[in-house]
Amino acid sequence: MVMISGFILTVLVYAVTKRMYRTLHFVLFSPILTSLLLLVFILASFHLSYRTYNQSASWLTDLLKPATVAFAIPLYKHFHILRKHAAEIVSGIAAGVVTAISSSVLLATSMHLQASVVNSLAPRSITTPIAMDVAREVGGVPVMTAVFVILTALIGLLAAPVVIRLLHIRSPLAQGTLYGTGAHGIGTSRAFEIGGLEGTISSLSMILAALFTLVLAPLGVPLLHQWLEFHIRM
């Protein structure tokens, strides 16, 4: 019974939060967020260890592998559009990654935060597992980075509709790139609610942003620190 309790609990919590989201339909009530918070509350209230819960809920984690592979279906469906606009998509995502890394380091440094915090902020705009690996490589704290990633996703999820409305962004490609680059996994979930093409572009943007960050962060973060030190001395 213990081996399936976490699995059943997770499915039930997700079903409840999804029904609540369909009724209220507000981004802060997205099941990705509310189910996480509700599970944390339940585990803390009943003094259940995460290890015990994870042992019985690991089946769902294993299902992430075929679910990730399933992203190939919409990518294949819209491949002709992706190929046609490849240059715009790649350049836009690369610009977003550079902006995210540089703005995080520069703003955090200007606020005189500790170096470990600054380095933990640098990879905040990509999906959590990869962001934690990047943080470890550049001298950050992976656990702290995970928190920054979640906060970035939530802010991106709230800001995206406002940006789209203010800038009159009508292109599904632009909207998908915005959600995937700015709010990664949670943004991609929201993008698929808008449309299949938006979700496909968002998932592709999330993947490419992670790849770009893996390459650029270890090179760019030390350079930014050196540049800041030089200007401080000047």
C-alpha positions in Angstrom: 0.0 0.0 0.0 2.9 2.3 0.8 4.4 1.7 -2.6 1.4 3.2 -4.4 0.2 5.8 -1.9 2.4 8.6 -3.3 1.3 7.7 -6.8 -2.4 7.9 -5.9 -1.9 11.0 -3.8 -0.2 12.8 -6.7 -2.8 11.9 -9.2 -5.7 12.9 -6.9 -4.1 16.2 -6.1 -3.5 17.0 -9.7 -7.1 16.1 -10.6 -8.4 18.4 -7.9 -6.2 21.3 -8.9 -6.9 20.8 -12.6 -10.6 21.0 -11.9 -10.1 24.1 -9.8 -8.1 25.7 -12.6 -10.9 25.0 -15.1 -13.3 26.7 -12.8 -11.2 29.8 -11.9 -9.0 29.8 -15.0 -6.3 32.2 -13.6 -2.6 31.6 -14.2 -1.8 31.5 -10.5 -4.1 28.5 -10.2 -2.3 26.5 -12.8 -2.1 22.8 -11.7 1.7 22.8 -12.1 1.9 25.3 -9.3 -1.1 24.5 -7.1 -0.5 20.8 -7.1 3.1 21.3 -6.0 2.0 23.6 -3.1 -0.8 21.3 -2.1 1.6 18.3 -2.0 4.1 20.2 0.1 1.4 21.2 2.5 0.1 17.6 2.8 3.6 16.1 3.3 4.4 18.8 5.9 1.1 18.5 7.8 1.3 14.7 8.1 5.1 14.7 8.7 5.8 12.5 5.7 9.3 12.4 4.4 10.0 13.3 0.8 12.1 10.1 0.4 9.1 7.9 1.3 6.8 9.9 -0.9 9.2 9.8 -3.8 9.7 6.1 -3.6 6.0 5.5 -4.2 5.6 8.3 -6.7 8.7 7.5 -8.8 6.4 5.8 -11.4 5.3 9.2 -12.5 8.9 10.4 -12.8 9.6 7.5 -15.0 6.7 8.5 -17.3 8.5 11.8 -18.0 10.8 9.9 -20.4 8.1 8.8 -22.9 6.3 12.2 -22.3 9.4 14.0 -23.4 9.8 11.9 -26.4 6.1 12.6 -27.3 7.2 16.3 -27.9 8.6 15.0 -31.2 5.0 14.6 -32.5 4.1 18.3 -32.6 7.7 19.1 -33.7 7.3 16.8 -36.7 3.8 18.2 -37.4 5.0 21.8 -37.6 8.5 21.0 -38.9 7.9 22.9 -42.2 7.1 26.1 -40.2 10.1 25.6 -37.9 12.5 25.1 -40.8 11.1 28.2 -42.6 11.6 30.4 -39.5 14.7 28.7 -38.0 16.9 31.8 -38.2 14.4 34.0 -36.4 13.7 31.4 -33.7 17.3 30.6 -33.0 18.5 34.2 -32.9 15.6 35.2 -30.7 16.2 32.5 -28.2 20.0 33.2 -28.2 19.3 36.9 -27.5 16.9 35.9 -24.7 19.5 33.7 -23.1 22.3 36.3 -23.3 19.9 38.9 -21.8 18.8 36.6 -19.0 22.4 35.7 -17.9 23.9 39.2 -18.2 21.0 41.0 -16.6 20.9 38.5 -13.7 24.7 38.9 -13.0 24.8 42.7 -13.5 21.7 43.5 -11.4 22.6 41.1 -8.6 26.1 42.5 -8.5 24.9 46.0 -8.4 22.8 45.1 -5.4 26.0 43.8 -3.7 24.7 40.3 -3.3 27.2 37.5 -2.4 29.0 35.8 -5.3 27.3 32.5 -4.6 23.9 34.2 -5.0 24.9 36.0 -8.2 26.1 32.7 -9.7 23.0 30.9 -8.6 20.9 33.5 -10.4 22.7 33.3 -13.7 21.0 30.1 -15.1 17.5 31.0 -13.7 15.8 31.1 -17.1 16.0 27.4 -18.0 14.4 24.2 -16.7 15.4 23.2 -13.2 17.5 20.1 -13.6 19.8 21.7 -16.2 19.9 25.0 -14.3 21.1 23.2 -11.2 23.9 21.6 -13.1 24.9 24.9 -14.6 24.8 26.6 -11.2 27.2 24.0 -9.8 29.6 24.6 -12.7 29.7 28.4 -12.4 30.0 28.4 -8.6 26.4 28.8 -7.6 24.2 26.9 -5.1 22.0 24.4 -7.0 19.2 24.4 -4.4 19.1 28.2 -4.5 19.0 28.1 -8.3 16.0 25.8 -8.2 14.1 28.4 -6.2 15.1 31.2 -8.6 13.9 29.0 -11.5 10.5 28.6 -10.0 10.2 32.3 -9.3 11.3 33.1 -12.8 8.7 30.8 -14.3 5.9 32.3 -12.2 6.9 35.8 -13.0 7.2 34.9 -16.7 3.8 33.2 -16.7 2.2 36.4 -15.2 4.1 38.8 -17.3 3.8 37.1 -20.7 0.1 38.0 -21.3 0.8 41.6 -20.4 3.8 41.8 -22.7 1.8 40.1 -25.5 -1.1 42.6 -25.1 1.0 45.7 -24.7 3.3 44.9 -27.7 0.4 43.5 -29.8 2.2 40.2 -30.4 0.0 38.2 -32.7 2.4 35.7 -34.2 2.1 32.2 -32.7 5.9 31.8 -33.2 6.6 34.9 -31.2 4.2 34.0 -28.4 5.6 30.4 -28.2 9.2 31.7 -28.1 8.2 34.2 -25.4 6.6 31.5 -23.1 9.4 28.9 -23.7 12.3 31.3 -23.2 10.8 33.3 -20.4 8.9 30.7 -18.4 10.3 27.3 -19.6 8.2 24.3 -18.4 5.3 26.1 -16.9 5.3 28.5 -19.8 5.2 25.6 -22.3 2.2 24.1 -20.5 0.4 27.4 -20.8 1.5 27.8 -24.5 -0.1 24.5 -25.4 -3.4 25.7 -23.8 -3.2 28.6 -26.3 -2.5 26.5 -29.4 -0.6 23.5 -30.7 1.9 25.7 -32.7 2.5 28.0 -29.7 3.2 25.0 -27.5 5.5 23.4 -30.0 7.6 26.6 -30.4 7.6 27.0 -26.6 8.9 23.4 -26.0 11.6 23.9 -28.7 12.5 27.3 -27.2 12.9 25.7 -23.8 15.2 23.0 -25.1 17.4 25.5 -27.1 17.6 27.9 -24.2 18.9 25.2 -22.0 21.5 24.2 -24.6 22.6 27.8 -25.1 22.9 28.3 -21.4 25.0 25.2 -21.0 27.5 26.7 -23.4 27.3 30.4 -22.6 26.9 30.5 -18.8 30.3 28.8 -18.0 32.0 31.2 -20.4 30.0 34.3 -19.9 29.6 34.5 -16.1 33.4 34.7 -15.4 33.8 37.3 -18.2 31.0 39.4 -16.6 32.7 39.2 -13.2 36.0 40.3 -14.8 34.3 43.1 -16.6 32.6 44.3 -13.4 35.9 44.1 -11.4 37.7 46.2 -14.1 35.0 48.9 -14.1 34.9 49.0 -10.3 38.7 49.6 -10.2 38.3 52.3 -12.8 
